[in-house]
Amino acid sequence: MIGWLAGLFLLAASSTAGGVPSPCNDRGVMEKFVEFADPSADHTPAGLEMAFGKHVVGLETCLKRWVGDGGEGDGIPLGRGVTRESYRTSALELLGLLNPKNERVASWIIHNLPSWPQSVQSQALNTLGEIGGDGSFVFLKAETRRTGGDRRELIWNSLVLMDGPRFATELESIAPTHDEQALIGSMLIALNQPVVLPALRKLMVLIPEKARVYAEQIREIEKQGEKNHEQTN
């Protein structure tokens, strides 16, 4: 596997050898990006910063280019089962992981999102949730009023993971109808994370007929949190 990938990168490097050197077609950077794009890989922001080393500072420019063309212009080779579109979504995901609270990057995504294909747009919504910040929250909240179905639920998911207390505070304007609030309740139960607790408590008031269900879920999440705390001490 390693030898096969190395051969691909040597081929890519030779195809750009006659051009102007660019950090975006640096062999080491491309190799690390392809490793990140592997669906079986699991990364943390700290681990990614270590992986890309000195290239992290200039990586934003490269990732924005790869969101646009999937690395085709810089000669990133396609591996088995990988497409340019999957590289585009991976570049967006990496942008989010490396740029928490970066309003400038979030603004760039918001500006370009309408021009991207559906799968890339879906990843962009996730990435805005990963970046967080006021600009991302305001945009995603407005987007819930322009969409529906799975896309709207994806946005709700991003909003609550981004800022659980703010999501709870603004829940009635995010989901003004009883049916929408009930859908959010089901989503929060499925998430089953401490970040959903403020919204579940708010829903106990908004949907009293389901208050017992939400209360049971709150107790379950709190119980699991206590258990995890005991295991780490």
KADA-V152459 format. One record per backbone hydrogen bond with DSSP energy under -0.5 kcal/mol. CO is the residue of the C=O (numbers start at 1). NH is the residue of the N-H. Records with the same first field share a line. If there is no record, write none. Layout:
CO->NH  NH
This chain:
1->5
2->6
3->7
4->8
5->9
6->10
7->11
8->12
9->13
10->14
11->15
12->16
13->16  17
14->17
16->19
22->25
23->26
26->30
27->31
28->32
29->33
30->34
31->35
32->36
33->37
34->38
35->38
38->41
44->48
45->49
46->50
47->51
48->52
49->53
52->55
53->56
55->59
56->59  60
58->62
59->63
60->64
61->65
62->66
63->67
64->68
65->69
66->70
69->72
71->76
72->75
79->82
83->87
84->88
85->89
86->90
87->91
88->92
89->93
90->94
91->95
92->96
93->97
94->98
95->99
96->99
99->102
101->103
102->106
103->107
104->108
105->109
106->110
107->111
108->112
109->113
112->115
113->116
117->121
118->122
119->123
120->124
121->125
122->126
123->127
124->128
125->129
126->130
127->131
128->132
131->101
133->137
134->138
135->139
136->140
137->141
138->142
139->143
140->144
141->145
142->145
143->146  147
148->151  152
149->153
150->154
151->155
152->156
153->157
154->158
155->159
156->160
157->161
158->162
159->163
163->167
164->168
165->169
166->170
168->171
170->173  174
171->175
177->181
178->182
179->183
180->184
181->185
182->186
183->187
184->188
185->189
186->190
187->191
188->192
193->196
194->197
196->200
197->201
198->202
199->203
200->204
201->205
202->205  206
203->207
205->208
207->210
208->211
210->214
211->215
212->216
213->217
214->218
215->219
216->220
217->221
218->222
219->223
220->224
221->225
222->226
223->227
224->228
225->229
226->230
227->231
228->232
230->233
